[in-house]
Amino acid sequence: MTSALRIDLDAFAANLRHIRGEIAPSEHMLVVKDDAYGHGLVPIIQRAWTAGVRWFGAFDVQTGATVRATLGEDARIFVWLAGSDDEIRTAIDLRLDLGVGDRDLLHDVARIAREIAQPARVHLKIDTGLHRNGIRPEEWDAAAADAAALESTGAIGVVGVWSHLAEASDEEDDAASAQFIAAVEASERAGLRPSVRHLTASAAAFARPELRHDLVRIGAFAYGIRPAGGPDEGMLGIRPIATLSAPVIRIDDEGAHVALGALHGLPSTLAGRVVVASPSGPRALLRVDRLESVVERWPEALLGDEVTFYGEGAASATDLAEAFASIGEEIAVRISPLVSREYLGG
Ligand SMILES: *Cc1c(COP(=O)(O)O)cnc(C)c1O
């Protein structure tokens, strides 16, 4: 017996169905960066495709290429990190949709598209306040004019306008939304006809219907990860899809030693702060070492007993994250490939 991350693909599909109902008539782009938030890219996108998801937010070109190879030509795949000429060339060649938040990058994309005689599909990004890349509002008109000129040569097609919200407060998001709408209008005045406008991720897509536009980019909620300090899974209508467990490998006066440690991605800051699920109920997590952790003993503990750190029958990843002021995604993406992924359902 070894440590395992069990992923319930039926629960995943149920989350996807719920998201679709919640956000309709907008479409769902499933965000699959960081190996689908640690859940394993290929099984996740295959199930999502079967469940009707057609847009995938891959972040980097390599992930986008895997999605293309797995799902074929009909998948729409959005990447927003393509820096080098090689990456841009691959992205255009594979007909990935490219997020472009920089005028120089826009010209690079057009040049490479001409070189390989394949028009690039571009989503222009307006910086609505996060300052994390994106065309500044004061440069937007000029960038939109450049994009329209490049579009008229056939090198690029501007299919989208997008931005990313801070989701820190409604006021900030409202200001960002106003800036976003102004940018869409300016792009239309410049002669562009973007057909997909997208602004929101999980939290705002659920809480702020008026900000959804054509497409919402949802990662966390699809995997059943609720926001730290926010509404619970029941209120959101989602459920966690992953369960992280490991066996007891030694029992001594100190406690039950379990085969999951910091090297497997368990944050050592959790020691002394959370409880985990033993066969006879919740027990304190006492220590996290490199290769194992120590859990408060239960009277009838046996070697091979399974301890669950988060998921079915235990706390959620977000519950654990809250113990050290982090977020559930942070825990999920840290689980090392040393922990085997097992898929249920599907
Ligand atoms: C990660 C990410 C998302 C998804 O965010 P969630 O809160 O996990 O839904 C959406 N858009 C961008 C640009 C992202 O980087």
The ligand as an SDF file (V2000), in Angstrom:
LIG
                    3D

 15 15  0  0  0  0  0  0  0  0999 V2000
   -5.9830   30.1290  -12.9730 C   0  0  0  0  0  0  0  0  0  0  0  0
   -6.7290   31.0570  -13.8240 C   0  0  0  0  0  0  0  0  0  0  0  0
   -8.1210   30.9710  -13.9390 C   0  0  0  0  0  0  0  0  0  0  0  0
   -8.9560   30.0050  -13.1200 C   0  0  0  0  0  0  0  0  0  0  0  0
   -9.1120   30.4740  -11.8230 O   0  0  0  0  0  0  0  0  0  0  0  0
  -10.0000   29.6510  -10.7550 P   0  0  0  0  0  0  0  0  0  0  0  0
  -10.1670   30.5810   -9.6280 O   0  0  0  0  0  0  0  0  0  0  0  0
   -9.2090   28.4300  -10.4250 O   0  0  0  0  0  0  0  0  0  0  0  0
  -11.2820   29.3040  -11.4270 O   0  0  0  0  0  0  0  0  0  0  0  0
   -8.7540   31.8290  -14.8310 C   0  0  0  0  0  0  0  0  0  0  0  0
   -8.0520   32.7180  -15.5590 N   0  0  0  0  0  0  0  0  0  0  0  0
   -6.7200   32.8340  -15.4750 C   0  0  0  0  0  0  0  0  0  0  0  0
   -6.0210   33.8570  -16.3040 C   0  0  0  0  0  0  0  0  0  0  0  0
   -6.0150   32.0210  -14.6040 C   0  0  0  0  0  0  0  0  0  0  0  0
   -4.6800   32.1520  -14.5080 O   0  0  0  0  0  0  0  0  0  0  0  0
  1  2  1  0
  2  3  1  0
  2 14  2  0
  3  4  1  0
  3 10  2  0
  4  5  1  0
  5  6  1  0
  6  7  2  0
  6  8  1  0
  6  9  1  0
 10 11  1  0
 11 12  2  0
 12 13  1  0
 12 14  1  0
 14 15  1  0
M  END
$$$$
